[in-house]
Amino acid sequence: MPFSAGLVSVTFRQLSPREVVEVARGAGLTALEWGGDVHVPPTDLQRARDVRQMTVDAGLEVVAYGSYVRVGEEDPGGFPAVIETAKTLGAPAIRVWAGRRGSAEVDLEYRRRVIDQTILLAEQAAKADIVVCYEFHEGTLTDTDASAVELLRETAAHPNIRTLWQPPHEQTIERCVESLISILPWLHHIHVFHWPRRRERAPLSDGADRWSAYLDVLREHNRACPLLLEFVRDDNPDHLMHDADTLRRLIVGGGF
């Protein structure tokens, strides 16, 4: 399976879905993760149909639905609406958040609730051939590699549970490579950006050495997957062009 270069739509919350499609296509990208907070809200099936059609018409692929479901914190009665929205959108995966607390702050009961809700959601999503993917993020139970791997192992009985990955902040290349390797068995897609320091957005080309190392890991383990750009400098679509060019060069192994 080849790498695909794409965009996380919430990178440009200020743009309409059609403008997001146009920006992604103009940057030469081929895939989109549509966000559920602004662009494709859950239960708005007409919006989901429209966005799916404009994505397909532009020659792009929907690779995920970025929901803001916090498993462990939700009323499970809302899960069917999220799944139906993802299905209507044509998304093969739903991104969710592993709770609302960091792993050091929770007890076993809270962790069990996150696990049970994730499995319940995955069971329902499987009927629509959709997988459930954890966001890899601070302030949740995937805030450390050890906690993320434990969580994934605890839900491994269900084949529809995966994770995405993004580089841990302010860590060495070697440490980030270890992080990526640790979750490879469950990896679905990756959010791509370069932050030299927390919340300091920089051109992706400044982190080309890091991302070359990460893609080398994926190649060595035959784990090609969608690579989705996020956190563009100043939320400016013009800066996406440069990052998209860098990402394509990384995919083909070009030098910098």
C-alpha positions in Angstrom: 0.0 0.0 0.0 1.6 3.3 -1.0 1.8 6.4 1.1 -0.8 9.1 0.4 -0.2 12.8 1.1 -3.2 14.6 2.5 -4.6 17.2 4.8 -6.5 17.4 8.2 -9.4 19.7 7.4 -9.3 21.3 10.9 -6.0 22.9 9.8 -8.3 25.5 8.1 -11.4 25.8 10.3 -11.9 29.3 8.8 -12.5 27.9 5.3 -15.6 26.3 4.0 -15.5 22.6 2.9 -15.3 23.6 -0.7 -12.4 25.9 0.0 -10.6 23.2 1.9 -11.0 20.9 -1.1 -9.7 23.5 -3.5 -6.7 24.3 -1.3 -5.9 20.6 -0.9 -6.2 19.9 -4.6 -4.2 23.0 -5.4 -1.4 21.8 -3.2 -1.3 18.5 -5.0 -2.6 16.5 -2.1 -4.8 13.4 -2.5 -6.5 12.7 0.8 -8.5 14.4 3.5 -9.5 13.8 7.1 -12.7 15.8 7.6 -13.2 17.3 11.0 -16.5 16.9 12.9 -16.4 20.2 14.8 -16.9 22.6 11.9 -16.8 21.1 8.5 -18.9 17.9 8.9 -20.9 18.0 12.2 -22.4 14.7 13.4 -26.0 14.3 12.4 -25.8 16.7 9.5 -26.1 14.0 6.9 -26.8 16.3 4.0 -23.6 18.2 4.7 -21.8 14.8 4.9 -23.2 13.8 1.5 -22.3 17.1 -0.1 -18.7 17.1 1.3 -18.2 13.5 0.2 -19.3 14.4 -3.3 -17.2 17.5 -3.6 -14.2 15.5 -2.3 -14.7 12.7 -4.9 -15.3 15.2 -7.7 -12.0 16.8 -7.0 -10.2 13.4 -7.3 -9.5 13.3 -3.5 -10.0 10.4 -1.1 -11.7 10.6 2.4 -9.4 8.7 4.7 -10.9 9.5 8.1 -13.6 11.4 10.0 -12.0 13.4 12.8 -14.7 13.3 15.4 -14.4 14.9 18.8 -15.9 12.0 20.7 -14.2 11.6 24.1 -14.6 7.9 24.8 -15.2 7.4 28.5 -16.9 10.7 28.7 -19.8 10.3 26.3 -23.4 9.2 26.3 -23.1 6.1 24.1 -26.5 6.9 22.7 -24.8 9.4 20.5 -22.4 6.9 18.9 -24.9 5.8 16.1 -25.1 9.4 14.8 -21.3 9.7 14.6 -21.1 6.4 12.8 -23.8 7.2 10.3 -22.2 10.6 9.6 -18.8 8.9 8.9 -20.5 6.3 6.7 -22.4 9.0 4.7 -19.1 10.8 4.4 -17.4 7.7 3.0 -14.8 7.7 5.8 -13.2 4.3 6.6 -12.1 5.5 10.0 -13.4 7.6 12.9 -10.9 9.4 15.1 -11.7 9.6 18.8 -10.0 10.9 21.9 -9.1 8.5 24.7 -10.9 10.3 27.5 -10.3 13.9 28.8 -7.5 13.2 31.4 -3.9 12.4 31.2 -2.8 8.9 32.1 -1.2 9.9 35.4 -4.4 11.4 36.6 -6.8 8.5 36.2 -7.7 5.4 38.2 -8.5 1.9 36.9 -12.2 2.7 36.9 -11.8 5.6 34.5 -9.4 3.6 32.3 -11.9 0.8 32.2 -14.7 3.1 31.2 -12.6 4.4 28.2 -11.9 0.9 27.2 -15.5 -0.3 27.4 -16.8 2.7 25.5 -14.2 2.3 22.8 -15.1 -1.4 22.3 -18.8 -0.6 22.2 -18.2 2.1 19.6 -15.9 -0.2 17.6 -18.5 -3.0 17.6 -21.1 -0.6 16.2 -18.7 0.9 13.7 -17.7 -2.5 12.5 -21.2 -3.1 11.1 -20.5 -0.2 8.7 -16.9 -1.4 7.9 -15.4 1.5 9.8 -12.5 1.3 12.2 -12.0 3.5 15.3 -8.7 5.3 15.8 -7.4 6.9 19.0 -6.0 10.5 18.7 -2.4 10.4 19.9 -2.4 13.4 22.2 -1.5 14.9 25.6 -4.3 15.2 28.1 -5.7 11.7 27.2 -4.8 8.1 27.8 -2.5 8.2 24.8 -0.3 10.9 26.3 2.7 8.5 26.8 3.8 5.6 24.7 3.5 3.2 27.6 -0.1 4.2 28.3 -1.1 4.2 24.6 0.4 0.7 24.1 -1.3 -0.6 27.2 -4.6 0.9 26.1 -4.3 -0.6 22.6 -3.4 -4.0 24.0 -6.4 -3.9 26.4 -8.7 -3.3 23.4 -6.8 -5.6 21.0 -9.5 -8.2 21.2 -11.5 -6.0 18.9 -10.0 -5.9 15.4 -11.6 -2.5 14.6 -9.5 -0.4 17.0 -6.4 1.4 15.7 -4.5 4.6 16.5 -3.0 7.5 14.7 0.4 8.9 15.5 2.1 12.3 15.7 5.6 13.1 17.0 5.8 13.7 20.8 6.7 17.3 21.5 10.2 18.4 22.3 11.8 15.0 22.0 14.9 13.7 20.1 14.5 12.0 16.7 15.6 8.8 18.4 12.9 9.1 21.0 10.2 9.9 18.4 11.3 6.9 16.4 10.9 4.7 19.4 7.4 6.1 19.9 6.4 5.4 16.4 7.7 1.8 16.5 5.8 1.1 19.7 2.4 1.7 18.1 3.1 0.3 14.6 0.9 -2.8 15.0 -2.1 -0.6 15.4 -1.2 2.4 13.2 -3.8 3.7 10.8 -2.6 7.2 9.8 -0.3 10.0 10.8 -0.6 13.7 11.4 2.3 15.5 9.9 3.8 18.8 11.2 7.0 20.3 12.6 7.1 22.0 16.0 10.7 22.7 17.2 9.1 23.7 20.5 5.5 23.2 21.8 3.1 25.2 19.7 5.8 26.8 17.7 4.9 26.0 14.1 7.7 25.8 11.6 8.0 24.8 7.9 8.0 21.1 7.5 11.2 21.3 5.6 12.9 22.4 8.8 12.1 19.0 10.2 12.9 17.0 7.1 15.6 15.0 8.8 13.1 13.9 11.5 10.4 13.0 9.0 12.8 11.1 6.8 13.6 9.0 9.8 9.9 8.4 10.5 9.2 7.4 6.9 12.2 5.1 6.9 10.7 3.2 9.9 7.4 2.9 8.0 9.2 1.6 4.9 11.3 -0.9 6.9 8.1 -2.3 8.5 6.0 -2.2 5.3 3.5 0.1 7.0 2.7 2.7 4.4 -0.3 4.8 5.4 -2.0 8.2 4.9 0.3 11.1 5.9 -1.9 14.1 6.7 -0.6 17.7 7.1 -1.8 19.7 10.1 -0.9 22.9 11.9 0.2 25.0 9.0 2.0 28.2 9.9 -0.4 31.1 10.7 -3.3 28.9 9.5 -2.3 30.3 6.0 -3.2 28.2 3.0 -0.2 29.7 1.1 2.1 27.9 3.6 0.4 24.6 2.8 2.0 24.6 -0.6 5.5 24.6 0.8 4.7 21.9 3.3 2.9 19.7 0.7 5.9 20.0 -1.6 8.2 18.9 1.3 5.9 16.0 2.1 5.9 14.7 -1.5 9.7 14.9 -1.6 9.9 12.9 1.6 7.6 10.3 0.2 9.7 9.8 -2.9 12.9 10.0 -0.9 14.1 13.3 -2.4 17.0 15.2 -0.9 16.8 18.7 0.8 
